[in-house]
Amino acid sequence: MRIGAVFPQLEIGADPAVVRDWTLAVEEAGYTHALAYDHVLGADPTNRPGWTGYTDKSLFHEVFVLFGYMAAITTSLELATGVLILPQRQTALVAKQAAEIDVLSGGRLRLGVGIGWNQVEYDALGVPFTQRGARLTEQVELLRKLWADPVLTHEGKYDRVDEAGLNPLPGRKIPIWFGGGADAVLRRTGRIGDGWMPQGAPDDAMRAQIQIIRDAAEEAGRDPAEIGIEPRLSLNAVPQGDWRAYADAWRELGATHLCVNTMNYGLARPEDHAQVLRDVLPTLG
């Protein structure tokens, strides 16, 4: 099982030297990948009673720019979005940005995508919130075409490309993973996804969700064993004595990856995140 680290967006700050130090520490510690969340805007909750999501005080580095920076200072660390809110972004622009990251990193991008929950972002970016699920499926198809064909024509419900293409091309099929637990997401993962990023414990309910993915893959004529699974170990949510058992339980369910999240663990300084990650990795086996 490949073990990665969640980039502590909300607690690392905006100092590029601190971002650099964390990234290098993670790679040097032996983590196989770094995973970053994606949000463009934070909503001011002052006039939004009951707001429970991220706010304007939540710091988020823009994920493609962040990965360009990380790609330049690392040599082996895979860069994974977990997840990019794909439907609120222009498909061709995402294809261009992802291809560029993959080219400049030497093929180290993994694109996790999802539909998101924040209508404030969708409204600000000029994209209909209610159509995001259907749009995502078409976007994945178009992304793969844009990464493979030097010139193409695409006439879809949400996107149109008229005899145009990317240059440079990534030179490979960039993996696309899905986040979310709805049945539609699980079936979509089985039909067209390279992997799934669940959030939750390795229990019977999760086993049932994985089976939905595997059944959908078989119905689509795919090998379920080729679909990766990457759960998340949030250190604040699992007692320290259970970390290894948690990882082993996910191994038993067929997880191919695991990502360690140090946010909300009561760490006072950005460098503490790197130190905790150094200490955790050897305990996970």
KASULBEL-V645820 format. One record per residue. N is the residue number from 1. RES is the residue in three letters. SS is DSSP state (helix for helix, strand for strand, loop for the rest). PHI is phi in whole degrees, 0 to 359 (none if undefined). Layout:
n=N res=RES ss=SS phi=PHI
n=N res=RES ss=SS phi=PHI
This chain:
n=1 res=MET ss=loop phi=none
n=2 res=ARG ss=strand phi=278
n=3 res=ILE ss=strand phi=245
n=4 res=GLY ss=strand phi=240
n=5 res=ALA ss=strand phi=235
n=6 res=VAL ss=strand phi=282
n=7 res=PHE ss=loop phi=296
n=8 res=PRO ss=loop phi=282
n=9 res=GLN ss=helix phi=315
n=10 res=LEU ss=helix phi=286
n=11 res=GLU ss=helix phi=233
n=12 res=ILE ss=helix phi=265
n=13 res=GLY ss=loop phi=83
n=14 res=ALA ss=loop phi=247
n=15 res=ASP ss=loop phi=284
n=16 res=PRO ss=helix phi=298
n=17 res=ALA ss=helix phi=293
n=18 res=VAL ss=helix phi=292
n=19 res=VAL ss=helix phi=300
n=20 res=ARG ss=helix phi=299
n=21 res=ASP ss=helix phi=298
n=22 res=TRP ss=helix phi=298
n=23 res=THR ss=helix phi=299
n=24 res=LEU ss=helix phi=294
n=25 res=ALA ss=helix phi=296
n=26 res=VAL ss=helix phi=295
n=27 res=GLU ss=helix phi=295
n=28 res=GLU ss=helix phi=293
n=29 res=ALA ss=helix phi=288
n=30 res=GLY ss=loop phi=108
n=31 res=TYR ss=loop phi=291
n=32 res=THR ss=loop phi=275
n=33 res=HIS ss=strand phi=204
n=34 res=ALA ss=strand phi=243
n=35 res=LEU ss=strand phi=242
n=36 res=ALA ss=strand phi=235
n=37 res=TYR ss=loop phi=281
n=38 res=ASP ss=loop phi=227
n=39 res=HIS ss=loop phi=212
n=40 res=VAL ss=loop phi=266
n=41 res=LEU ss=loop phi=229
n=42 res=GLY ss=loop phi=251
n=43 res=ALA ss=strand phi=273
n=44 res=ASP ss=loop phi=286
n=45 res=PRO ss=loop phi=278
n=46 res=THR ss=loop phi=307
n=47 res=ASN ss=loop phi=253
n=48 res=ARG ss=loop phi=233
n=49 res=PRO ss=loop phi=303
n=50 res=GLY ss=loop phi=84
n=51 res=TRP ss=loop phi=297
n=52 res=THR ss=loop phi=237
n=53 res=GLY ss=loop phi=271
n=54 res=TYR ss=loop phi=299
n=55 res=THR ss=strand phi=236
n=56 res=ASP ss=loop phi=294
n=57 res=LYS ss=loop phi=271
n=58 res=SER ss=loop phi=273
n=59 res=LEU ss=loop phi=277
n=60 res=PHE ss=loop phi=229
n=61 res=HIS ss=loop phi=285
n=62 res=GLU ss=loop phi=294
n=63 res=VAL ss=helix phi=292
n=64 res=PHE ss=helix phi=289
n=65 res=VAL ss=helix phi=295
n=66 res=LEU ss=helix phi=303
n=67 res=PHE ss=helix phi=290
n=68 res=GLY ss=helix phi=297
n=69 res=TYR ss=helix phi=294
n=70 res=MET ss=helix phi=296
n=71 res=ALA ss=helix phi=299
n=72 res=ALA ss=helix phi=286
n=73 res=ILE ss=helix phi=249
n=74 res=THR ss=loop phi=238
n=75 res=THR ss=loop phi=237
n=76 res=SER ss=loop phi=229
n=77 res=LEU ss=loop phi=292
n=78 res=GLU ss=strand phi=288
n=79 res=LEU ss=strand phi=245
n=80 res=ALA ss=strand phi=236
n=81 res=THR ss=strand phi=272
n=82 res=GLY ss=strand phi=216
n=83 res=VAL ss=strand phi=229
n=84 res=LEU ss=strand phi=283
n=85 res=ILE ss=strand phi=280
n=86 res=LEU ss=helix phi=296
n=87 res=PRO ss=helix phi=294
n=88 res=GLN ss=helix phi=273
n=89 res=ARG ss=loop phi=245
n=90 res=GLN ss=loop phi=290
n=91 res=THR ss=helix phi=298
n=92 res=ALA ss=helix phi=296
n=93 res=LEU ss=helix phi=291
n=94 res=VAL ss=helix phi=300
n=95 res=ALA ss=helix phi=301
n=96 res=LYS ss=helix phi=295
n=97 res=GLN ss=helix phi=296
n=98 res=ALA ss=helix phi=294
n=99 res=ALA ss=helix phi=299
n=100 res=GLU ss=helix phi=295
n=101 res=ILE ss=helix phi=300
n=102 res=ASP ss=helix phi=294
n=103 res=VAL ss=helix phi=296
n=104 res=LEU ss=helix phi=287
n=105 res=SER ss=helix phi=266
n=106 res=GLY ss=loop phi=75
n=107 res=GLY ss=loop phi=82
n=108 res=ARG ss=loop phi=244
n=109 res=LEU ss=strand phi=264
n=110 res=ARG ss=strand phi=233
n=111 res=LEU ss=strand phi=259
n=112 res=GLY ss=strand phi=273
n=113 res=VAL ss=strand phi=230
n=114 res=GLY ss=strand phi=202
n=115 res=ILE ss=loop phi=266
n=116 res=GLY ss=loop phi=77
n=117 res=TRP ss=loop phi=222
n=118 res=ASN ss=loop phi=265
n=119 res=GLN ss=helix phi=294
n=120 res=VAL ss=helix phi=301
n=121 res=GLU ss=helix phi=295
n=122 res=TYR ss=helix phi=301
n=123 res=ASP ss=helix phi=299
n=124 res=ALA ss=helix phi=292
n=125 res=LEU ss=helix phi=268
n=126 res=GLY ss=loop phi=74
n=127 res=VAL ss=loop phi=238
n=128 res=PRO ss=loop phi=297
n=129 res=PHE ss=loop phi=290
n=130 res=THR ss=loop phi=287
n=131 res=GLN ss=loop phi=260
n=132 res=ARG ss=helix phi=291
n=133 res=GLY ss=helix phi=293
n=134 res=ALA ss=helix phi=295
n=135 res=ARG ss=helix phi=295
n=136 res=LEU ss=helix phi=300
n=137 res=THR ss=helix phi=299
n=138 res=GLU ss=helix phi=293
n=139 res=GLN ss=helix phi=298
n=140 res=VAL ss=helix phi=299
n=141 res=GLU ss=helix phi=300
n=142 res=LEU ss=helix phi=290
n=143 res=LEU ss=helix phi=304
n=144 res=ARG ss=helix phi=294
n=145 res=LYS ss=helix phi=294
n=146 res=LEU ss=helix phi=295
n=147 res=TRP ss=helix phi=282
n=148 res=ALA ss=helix phi=254
n=149 res=ASP ss=loop phi=252
n=150 res=PRO ss=loop phi=300
n=151 res=VAL ss=loop phi=220
n=152 res=LEU ss=strand phi=208
n=153 res=THR ss=strand phi=237
n=154 res=HIS ss=strand phi=224
n=155 res=GLU ss=strand phi=235
n=156 res=GLY ss=loop phi=246
n=157 res=LYS ss=loop phi=288
n=158 res=TYR ss=loop phi=246
n=159 res=ASP ss=loop phi=223
n=160 res=ARG ss=strand phi=223
n=161 res=VAL ss=strand phi=232
n=162 res=ASP ss=strand phi=245
n=163 res=GLU ss=strand phi=48
n=164 res=ALA ss=strand phi=212
n=165 res=GLY ss=loop phi=195
n=166 res=LEU ss=loop phi=275
n=167 res=ASN ss=loop phi=205
n=168 res=PRO ss=loop phi=275
n=169 res=LEU ss=loop phi=274
n=170 res=PRO ss=loop phi=290
n=171 res=GLY ss=loop phi=79
n=172 res=ARG ss=loop phi=198
n=173 res=LYS ss=loop phi=275
n=174 res=ILE ss=loop phi=295
n=175 res=PRO ss=strand phi=295
n=176 res=ILE ss=strand phi=242
n=177 res=TRP ss=strand phi=249
n=178 res=PHE ss=strand phi=246
n=179 res=GLY ss=strand phi=250
n=180 res=GLY ss=loop phi=119
n=181 res=GLY ss=loop phi=240
n=182 res=ALA ss=loop phi=292
n=183 res=ASP ss=helix phi=303
n=184 res=ALA ss=helix phi=297
n=185 res=VAL ss=helix phi=293
n=186 res=LEU ss=helix phi=297
n=187 res=ARG ss=helix phi=292
n=188 res=ARG ss=helix phi=297
n=189 res=THR ss=helix phi=299
n=190 res=GLY ss=helix phi=296
n=191 res=ARG ss=helix phi=284
n=192 res=ILE ss=helix phi=225
n=193 res=GLY ss=loop phi=272
n=194 res=ASP ss=loop phi=269
n=195 res=GLY ss=strand phi=184
n=196 res=TRP ss=strand phi=228
n=197 res=MET ss=strand phi=244
n=198 res=PRO ss=loop phi=281
n=199 res=GLN ss=loop phi=233
n=200 res=GLY ss=loop phi=155
n=201 res=ALA ss=loop phi=277
n=202 res=PRO ss=loop phi=280
n=203 res=ASP ss=loop phi=241
n=204 res=ASP ss=helix phi=294
n=205 res=ALA ss=helix phi=296
n=206 res=MET ss=helix phi=291
n=207 res=ARG ss=helix phi=300
n=208 res=ALA ss=helix phi=294
n=209 res=GLN ss=helix phi=295
n=210 res=ILE ss=helix phi=298
n=211 res=GLN ss=helix phi=294
n=212 res=ILE ss=helix phi=300
n=213 res=ILE ss=helix phi=299
n=214 res=ARG ss=helix phi=295
n=215 res=ASP ss=helix phi=296
n=216 res=ALA ss=helix phi=296
n=217 res=ALA ss=helix phi=296
n=218 res=GLU ss=helix phi=296
n=219 res=GLU ss=helix phi=297
n=220 res=ALA ss=loop phi=271
n=221 res=GLY ss=loop phi=78
n=222 res=ARG ss=loop phi=254
n=223 res=ASP ss=loop phi=273
n=224 res=PRO ss=helix phi=301
n=225 res=ALA ss=helix phi=293
n=226 res=GLU ss=helix phi=274
n=227 res=ILE ss=loop phi=262
n=228 res=GLY ss=strand phi=285
n=229 res=ILE ss=strand phi=224
n=230 res=GLU ss=strand phi=232
n=231 res=PRO ss=strand phi=280
n=232 res=ARG ss=strand phi=234
n=233 res=LEU ss=strand phi=258
n=234 res=SER ss=strand phi=270
n=235 res=LEU ss=loop phi=297
n=236 res=ASN ss=loop phi=286
n=237 res=ALA ss=loop phi=256
n=238 res=VAL ss=loop phi=238
n=239 res=PRO ss=loop phi=304
n=240 res=GLN ss=helix phi=305
n=241 res=GLY ss=helix phi=292
n=242 res=ASP ss=helix phi=255
n=243 res=TRP ss=helix phi=299
n=244 res=ARG ss=helix phi=294
n=245 res=ALA ss=helix phi=296
n=246 res=TYR ss=helix phi=298
n=247 res=ALA ss=helix phi=297
n=248 res=ASP ss=helix phi=294
n=249 res=ALA ss=helix phi=296
n=250 res=TRP ss=helix phi=289
n=251 res=ARG ss=helix phi=301
n=252 res=GLU ss=helix phi=296
n=253 res=LEU ss=helix phi=279
n=254 res=GLY ss=loop phi=103
n=255 res=ALA ss=loop phi=297
n=256 res=THR ss=loop phi=261
n=257 res=HIS ss=strand phi=222
n=258 res=LEU ss=strand phi=213
n=259 res=CYS ss=strand phi=239
n=260 res=VAL ss=strand phi=262
n=261 res=ASN ss=strand phi=251
n=262 res=THR ss=loop phi=260
n=263 res=MET ss=loop phi=289
n=264 res=ASN ss=loop phi=63
n=265 res=TYR ss=loop phi=257
n=266 res=GLY ss=loop phi=79
n=267 res=LEU ss=loop phi=275
n=268 res=ALA ss=loop phi=278
n=269 res=ARG ss=loop phi=231
n=270 res=PRO ss=helix phi=304
n=271 res=GLU ss=helix phi=293
n=272 res=ASP ss=helix phi=293
n=273 res=HIS ss=helix phi=299
n=274 res=ALA ss=helix phi=296
n=275 res=GLN ss=helix phi=294
n=276 res=VAL ss=helix phi=298
n=277 res=LEU ss=helix phi=297
n=278 res=ARG ss=helix phi=301
n=279 res=ASP ss=helix phi=286
n=280 res=VAL ss=helix phi=285
n=281 res=LEU ss=helix phi=307
n=282 res=PRO ss=helix phi=296
n=283 res=THR ss=helix phi=280
n=284 res=LEU ss=helix phi=269
n=285 res=GLY ss=loop phi=81
